[in-house]
Amino acid sequence: MARIVQTNKPLSVNPLRVSQPMGAALAFLGLARSLPLEHGAQGCTAFSKVFFTRHFREPIPLQTTALDMVSSVLGGDERLQEGLATVIDEHRPEVVGLVTTGLVEMQGADIRRVLRNFHAGRCESASVVAVNTPDTLGGLESGYALAVEAIIEALVPDAVVPAVQRARQVNLLASSMLTPADVEAIREWIESFGLQAVILPDLADSLDGHLTPQGYTTLTTGGTSRQAIAAMGRSALTLVIGDSLAGAADLLQARTGVPDLRLAGLTALADCDAFVQALADVSGRPVPARILRQREQLLDAMVDSYVPVGGARIAVGADADQLVALGRFLDDIGARLVAAVSPCRTAALQALNVEEVVVGDFEDLEERARDAGAQLLIGNSHALQSAERLGIPLLRAGFPQYDHYGAAARLWVGYRGARQLLFELANLFAPRGAGIAPYHSPLRQDFDGAAEPSARSISA
């Protein structure tokens, strides 16, 4: 069991933590015809929008109540009602994700009271889902998880009597560590068993990077619809990927009575096997030959890449879900996690196979990676300078990745994704063999172009 250590620095140097409002907004971007609305100053939302745009390289629908100096001091309730009315009347969303920022949290704003007053005077077709996400607490992962829990609270009805199950439907609660490509691969995996997936939230449809006939839109394109979320109680099973979604999973189970399977990730071999077995049990079908083939390919890749990867010393800085998932995978392939840093403390970090996990920033990761003799750094784009100072490669993972193309298309889940991750790691370590003398054939090329054997080479 890893020991969790909290740094006591008076400031953060090269922060690893990303704000809670940004995480909550990301969750709402996975709903169909949705529009996140950040309640705060205009700069708060502009900051989130820049991060999202640079990471996904897509236009991001995100609005703000744009509090000014007067409303920041005297209260922003009126601005919130005006913002809600404007967003609903002009854009006609199905879901408005109302996200608080540090500014209004310091005011002590009661957004739920404002919502009650707002709905009392208006009959709206949009569902407004409110979530409190102060910047001073948590990070992207916790803000995302709070938003998923708020969505379930607002849009999944209580099952007064057991709901009629759809035998071919399963729920998937997807962690913030999953990329749009990851989510799409998991959906295909589920569908290969003849099942239909209700994914919450579904970033594969909305942020996978695709051109649409209608061009630019002020709402999300794709994502999980409000009607599909309301029908989650009719599923046969809920699959939960990521320890951060435990609260949302508890609420969904209490509301619907649907049993669930909770996995720390979907990259380690044991997690993938448990996921496949659950799908086979629910569907009553054998595992498709294609998936069995992918598992065999992963096992073969583990054998092939053991020389460069086995015993490799790796340092990782990431949110807890991703850190735990990567740690389990590194154990599978024989690599060593020698330094681990997470921006927030969670109980899940204790499961890592490392002496201690530091709750800190990239400066902490750099110091511990240097002391441990790390040969590779894994982290988001903010870790690049640390990797350069250490003189070791950086494998980009997490959010944000603004100096790297294809972050949303990276696939690291399932047997196929784990194999790809293994090859990426092995290729980063491959240059260690660059000093080996090249092999020369015993056949010697004469000047006239005829190949003759070398007597000395053959006799040797």
C-alpha positions in Angstrom: 0.0 0.0 0.0 1.4 3.3 -1.1 1.9 6.1 1.5 0.3 9.4 0.4 2.5 12.5 1.1 1.2 16.1 1.0 3.7 18.7 0.0 3.9 21.8 2.3 5.2 24.3 -0.3 3.7 27.9 0.0 3.1 27.9 -3.7 2.7 25.6 -6.7 5.5 25.5 -9.3 4.4 24.3 -12.8 1.0 23.1 -11.6 -0.4 19.7 -12.4 -3.8 20.5 -11.1 -6.5 21.7 -13.6 -9.6 23.5 -12.1 -12.8 21.9 -11.0 -15.0 24.1 -13.2 -13.1 22.9 -16.3 -13.7 19.3 -15.4 -17.4 19.9 -14.8 -17.7 21.7 -18.2 -15.9 18.7 -19.9 -18.6 16.3 -18.5 -21.4 18.5 -19.9 -19.7 18.6 -23.3 -20.5 14.8 -23.5 -24.3 15.4 -23.6 -26.4 15.9 -26.7 -27.4 19.5 -27.5 -25.8 20.7 -24.3 -24.3 24.1 -23.4 -22.1 24.5 -20.3 -22.6 27.9 -18.5 -20.0 29.0 -16.1 -21.2 31.4 -13.4 -18.4 33.8 -12.8 -16.2 36.4 -14.5 -15.6 36.3 -18.2 -11.9 35.5 -17.8 -12.7 32.3 -16.0 -14.6 30.9 -19.0 -12.1 32.3 -21.5 -9.4 30.4 -19.6 -11.4 27.1 -19.9 -12.2 27.7 -23.5 -8.6 28.2 -24.5 -7.5 25.0 -22.7 -10.3 23.0 -24.4 -9.7 24.5 -27.9 -5.9 23.9 -27.7 -6.3 20.3 -26.5 -9.2 19.1 -28.7 -8.5 21.5 -31.6 -12.2 22.0 -32.0 -14.6 24.9 -31.4 -16.0 24.5 -27.9 -19.6 25.6 -26.9 -19.1 27.4 -23.6 -20.9 30.4 -22.1 -20.5 32.7 -19.1 -22.6 34.9 -16.9 -19.8 37.5 -17.2 -20.0 39.1 -13.8 -18.6 42.6 -13.7 -17.1 44.5 -10.7 -20.5 45.6 -9.4 -22.1 42.1 -9.5 -18.9 40.6 -8.1 -19.3 42.7 -5.0 -23.1 43.1 -4.6 -24.1 39.6 -5.9 -24.7 38.0 -9.2 -28.1 36.5 -8.9 -29.7 38.8 -11.4 -26.9 38.1 -13.9 -27.4 34.4 -13.5 -31.1 34.6 -14.3 -30.3 36.9 -17.3 -27.6 34.5 -18.5 -29.9 31.4 -18.2 -32.7 33.2 -20.1 -30.4 34.3 -22.8 -28.8 30.9 -23.3 -32.1 29.1 -23.4 -34.0 31.6 -25.6 -31.2 32.1 -28.1 -29.6 28.6 -28.4 -32.5 26.2 -27.4 -30.3 23.6 -25.7 -31.7 20.4 -24.2 -29.4 20.6 -21.2 -27.7 23.6 -19.6 -24.8 22.7 -17.3 -24.6 25.4 -14.7 -21.1 25.4 -13.2 -19.9 27.7 -10.4 -16.4 29.2 -10.2 -14.3 30.4 -7.3 -15.6 33.9 -7.6 -19.3 33.1 -6.9 -18.3 30.4 -4.4 -16.5 33.1 -2.4 -19.7 35.2 -2.6 -21.6 32.3 -1.1 -24.0 32.3 -4.0 -27.0 29.9 -3.7 -27.5 28.8 -7.3 -30.2 26.3 -6.5 -32.4 29.0 -4.9 -31.8 31.2 -8.0 -32.9 28.2 -10.1 -36.1 27.7 -8.2 -37.0 31.3 -8.6 -36.0 31.2 -12.3 -38.2 28.1 -13.0 -41.1 29.6 -11.0 -41.5 32.4 -13.5 -40.7 30.5 -16.7 -41.6 27.1 -18.3 -38.5 26.0 -20.1 -37.9 23.0 -22.4 -34.2 22.8 -21.3 -33.1 21.0 -18.2 -30.7 23.0 -16.1 -28.2 20.9 -14.1 -26.4 22.8 -11.4 -23.1 21.7 -9.8 -20.9 23.5 -7.3 -17.3 23.4 -8.3 -15.1 25.9 -6.4 -11.6 26.4 -7.9 -10.0 26.2 -4.4 -10.9 22.5 -4.0 -10.2 19.4 -6.1 -9.3 19.4 -9.8 -10.4 18.4 -13.2 -11.2 14.8 -12.2 -13.3 15.7 -9.1 -15.2 18.5 -11.0 -16.0 16.0 -13.8 -17.2 13.4 -11.2 -19.3 16.0 -9.4 -21.0 17.0 -12.7 -21.7 13.3 -13.6 -23.3 12.9 -10.2 -25.4 16.1 -10.7 -26.5 14.8 -14.1 -27.7 11.6 -12.6 -29.4 13.5 -9.7 -31.3 15.8 -12.2 -32.1 13.5 -15.2 -32.3 9.9 -13.9 -35.8 9.4 -12.2 -36.2 7.5 -9.0 -37.4 3.9 -9.6 -40.4 3.7 -7.3 -41.0 0.2 -8.6 -38.3 -1.9 -10.4 -38.0 -0.7 -13.9 -38.5 -3.0 -16.9 -35.0 -3.9 -18.0 -33.8 -3.8 -21.6 -31.9 -7.0 -21.7 -29.6 -5.7 -24.4 -28.8 -2.3 -22.8 -25.9 -1.5 -20.4 -24.8 1.7 -18.8 -21.2 3.0 -18.9 -19.9 5.7 -16.6 -16.8 7.0 -18.3 -13.9 8.6 -16.3 -12.3 11.9 -17.3 -9.1 10.0 -18.1 -10.8 8.4 -21.2 -10.2 10.1 -24.5 -13.0 10.3 -27.2 -11.1 7.5 -29.0 -11.2 5.4 -25.8 -14.9 5.9 -25.4 -15.6 5.0 -29.0 -13.5 1.8 -28.7 -15.4 0.8 -25.6 -18.7 1.3 -27.3 -17.6 -0.9 -30.2 -16.5 -3.5 -27.7 -19.9 -3.5 -26.0 -21.7 -3.6 -29.3 -19.7 -6.6 -30.4 -21.6 -8.6 -27.8 -24.9 -7.5 -29.3 -25.5 -4.9 -26.5 -26.4 -1.2 -26.7 -24.5 1.2 -24.5 -25.7 4.3 -22.7 -22.5 6.2 -22.1 -22.4 9.0 -19.6 -20.8 11.3 -20.7 -20.2 10.4 -24.3 -17.2 12.5 -25.5 -16.7 10.2 -28.5 -19.6 11.8 -30.4 -19.0 15.4 -29.4 -15.2 15.9 -29.2 -13.8 13.2 -31.6 -13.0 15.8 -34.3 -15.4 15.5 -37.2 -16.9 17.8 -39.8 -20.7 18.2 -39.8 -22.9 19.3 -42.7 -24.4 22.2 -40.6 -20.9 23.6 -39.9 -20.5 25.6 -36.7 -23.0 25.2 -33.9 -23.4 26.8 -30.5 -24.4 23.5 -29.0 -22.6 20.2 -28.6 -22.9 17.8 -31.6 -23.4 14.2 -30.6 -23.2 13.0 -27.0 -25.8 11.2 -24.8 -29.3 12.5 -25.1 -31.5 13.5 -22.2 -34.0 10.7 -23.1 -31.2 8.1 -23.0 -30.0 9.3 -19.6 -33.6 9.0 -18.3 -33.7 5.4 -19.5 -30.5 4.3 -17.6 -32.7 2.6 -15.0 -33.8 0.1 -17.6 -30.3 -1.3 -18.2 -29.1 -4.8 -17.2 -25.7 -3.6 -15.9 -23.7 -0.5 -15.2 -20.0 -0.5 -16.1 -18.0 2.0 -14.1 -14.5 2.9 -15.4 -12.5 5.0 -12.9 -12.5 5.2 -9.1 -13.4 8.9 -9.1 -17.0 8.0 -10.3 -17.8 5.9 -7.2 -20.1 8.6 -5.9 -22.0 8.8 -9.2 -22.2 5.0 -9.3 -23.6 4.8 -5.8 -26.3 7.3 -6.7 -27.2 5.6 -9.9 -27.5 2.2 -8.2 -29.6 3.7 -5.4 -31.9 5.3 -7.9 -32.3 2.5 -10.3 -31.3 -0.7 -8.6 -29.2 -1.7 -11.6 -26.1 -3.8 -10.5 -22.7 -2.5 -11.4 -19.1 -3.6 -12.1 -16.4 -1.1 -11.1 -13.0 -1.1 -12.6 -10.0 1.2 -11.9 -9.2 1.4 -15.6 -9.4 -0.6 -18.8 -5.7 -0.9 -19.8 -4.4 -3.6 -17.4 -4.9 -7.2 -18.5 -7.0 -8.2 -15.4 -9.4 -5.2 -15.9 -9.9 -6.0 -19.6 -10.6 -9.6 -18.7 -13.1 -8.7 -16.1 -14.8 -6.3 -18.5 -15.1 -9.0 -21.2 -16.4 -11.5 -18.8 -19.1 -9.1 -17.6 -20.2 -8.5 -21.2 -20.3 -12.2 -22.0 -22.4 -12.9 -18.8 -24.9 -10.1 -19.6 -25.2 -10.9 -23.3 -25.2 -14.7 -22.9 -22.9 -14.8 -25.9 -19.3 -16.2 -26.2 -16.4 -13.8 -26.5 -16.0 -12.8 -30.2 -13.0 -14.3 -31.9 -11.8 -10.8 -32.8 -11.5 -9.9 -29.1 -9.7 -13.2 -28.3 -7.3 -12.5 -31.1 -6.6 -9.0 -29.7 -5.8 -10.5 -26.3 -3.4 -12.9 -27.9 -1.7 -10.0 -29.8 -1.3 -8.1 -26.5 0.3 -11.1 -24.8 2.7 -11.5 -27.8 3.6 -7.8 -27.6 4.4 -8.2 -23.9 6.9 -11.0 -24.8 8.4 -9.1 -27.7 8.9 -5.8 -25.8 10.1 -7.2 -22.5 13.8 -6.4 -23.2 13.4 -2.6 -23.7 10.5 -2.2 -21.2 11.1 -4.7 -18.5 12.6 -3.0 -15.4 12.3 0.4 -17.0 12.1 3.2 -14.4 9.1 5.5 -15.1 7.8 8.6 -13.3 4.1 9.6 -13.8 2.3 12.8 -12.9 -1.5 12.6 -13.6 -4.9 12.7 -12.0 -5.6 9.8 -9.7 -7.7 7.7 -12.1 -5.1 7.8 -14.8 -2.2 7.4 -12.4 -3.8 4.2 -11.0 -4.6 2.8 -14.4 -1.1 3.4 -15.7 0.4 2.0 -12.6 -1.5 -1.3 -13.0 -0.4 -1.5 -16.6 3.2 -0.9 -15.7 3.0 -3.8 -13.3 1.7 -6.0 -16.1 4.6 -5.2 -18.4 7.4 -5.4 -15.8 8.2 -1.7 -15.7 8.8 0.1 -12.4 6.9 3.1 -11.2 9.6 5.0 -9.3 7.9 8.4 -8.8 4.2 9.2 -8.7 2.6 12.6 -8.3 -1.1 13.5 -8.3 -2.7 16.9 -7.9 -5.3 15.8 -5.4 -5.5 13.2 -2.6 -7.8 10.2 -3.1 -8.0 6.9 -1.4 -7.5 5.1 -4.7 -3.9 6.2 -4.8 -3.0 3.8 -1.9 -3.4 0.9 -4.3 -0.3 1.9 -6.4 2.7 -0.3 -6.3 5.1 2.4 -5.2 6.5 3.5 -1.8 4.8 6.9 -1.8 2.5 9.1 -3.8 3.1 12.8 -3.6 0.2 15.2 -3.8 1.9 18.1 -5.5 3.0 19.6 -8.8 5.4 18.9 -11.7 8.3 20.4 -9.7 7.7 17.6 -7.1 7.6 15.1 -9.9 10.9 16.4 -11.4 12.7 16.2 -8.1 11.6 12.7 -7.3 12.2 11.5 -10.8 15.8 12.8 -10.6 16.4 11.2 -7.3 14.9 7.9 -8.4 16.9 7.8 -11.7 13.7 7.8 -13.9 14.3 7.0 -17.5 10.9 8.2 -18.8 8.3 10.8 -17.7 4.6 10.5 -18.3 2.4 13.6 -18.0 0.6 16.3 -19.9 2.2 19.0 -21.9 3.2 21.0 -18.8 5.7 18.3 -18.0 7.8 19.0 -21.1 10.3 21.4 -19.5 10.8 18.9 -16.6 11.6 16.1 -19.1 14.0 18.4 -20.9 15.9 19.3 -17.8 16.0 15.7 -16.8 17.2 14.7 -20.2 14.6 11.9 -20.6 11.7 11.4 -23.0 8.2 12.5 -22.2 5.1 10.4 -23.1 2.2 12.8 -23.1 -0.9 11.7 -21.2 -3.8 13.5 -19.6 -5.1 17.0 -20.0 -4.0 19.4 -21.5 -1.9 18.5 -24.5 -1.4 21.6 -26.5 1.9 20.8 -28.2 0.8 17.4 -29.6 -1.6 16.5 -32.4 -4.1 13.6 -31.9 -4.6 13.8 -28.2 -8.3 13.1 -28.6 -7.6 10.2 -31.0 -5.2 8.4 -28.7 -6.4 4.9 -27.8 -5.0 3.2 -24.7 -8.0 1.0 -23.5 -8.8 -2.6 -24.2 -6.4 -5.2 -25.5 -5.8 -3.3 -28.7 -5.2 0.0 -26.9 -2.9 -1.6 -24.2 -0.8 -3.1 -27.1 -0.5 0.3 -28.7 0.6 1.9 -25.4 3.1 -0.8 -24.9 4.6 -0.2 -28.4 4.8 3.5 -27.7 6.7 2.9 -24.5 9.0 0.3 -26.1 9.8 2.7 -29.0 10.8 5.4 -26.5 13.3 3.0 -24.9 14.5 1.5 -28.1 17.4 4.1 -28.7 19.2 2.5 -25.7 20.5 -0.1 -28.2 21.8 2.4 -30.7 25.4 1.7 -29.7 25.4 -1.9 -30.8 27.7 -2.6 -33.7 25.9 -3.2 -37.0 25.7 -6.8 -38.3 27.8 -7.6 -41.4 27.0 -10.5 -43.6 29.8 -13.1 -44.1 29.3 -12.5 -47.9 31.8 -9.9 -49.1 31.0 -7.7 -52.1 33.9 -7.6 -54.6 34.6 -4.6 -56.7 33.2 -6.3 -59.8 29.8 -6.7 -58.1 30.0 -10.5 -57.6 29.3 -11.7 -54.0 31.9 -14.2 -52.7 32.0 -15.8 -49.3 34.7 -14.7 -46.9 36.8 -17.7 -46.0 37.7 -16.3 -42.7 34.1 -15.6 -41.8 32.8 -19.0 -42.9 35.6 -20.9 -41.1 34.9 -18.9 -38.0 
